Amino acid sequence: MTEEAGCALLKARFEKAGYTIAERHKVAIGGAEIELDGFDPAARIGYEYITTEAGDRTEITPAVLEALEDAMARDEFYVLLIDETDAPDERLLTVAADRFLAAAGARLTGK
């Protein structure tokens, strides 16, 4: 699955769940600025489909990954970080997105 197709699928799933997604949204994290594939700043939720094609593995370093995970543990925001190797097709990416949205939605609403 290409970066473009994966991001389009994720945007559709997030928007179906009621989020307003800004594409290529920049966030400062862990002393770096990264560009998430999609993010709803009002709801504090988004996604990053990590692909070789987009060069994401150089931007999402271990330090940035740790900072993202720490911010999510503090409930500052929620970002689905999904690698193309873990969700290489539409079915697996849809399942991962829907599971994330259900879990993150419950945390955001306190339910």
Secondary structure, 3 states (H helix, E strand, C coil): CCHHHHHHHHHHHHHHCCCCCEEEEEEEECCEEEEEEEEECCCCEEEEEECCCCCHHHHCCHHHHHHHHHHHHCCCCEEEEEECCCCCCHHHHHHHHHHHHHHHHHHHHCC
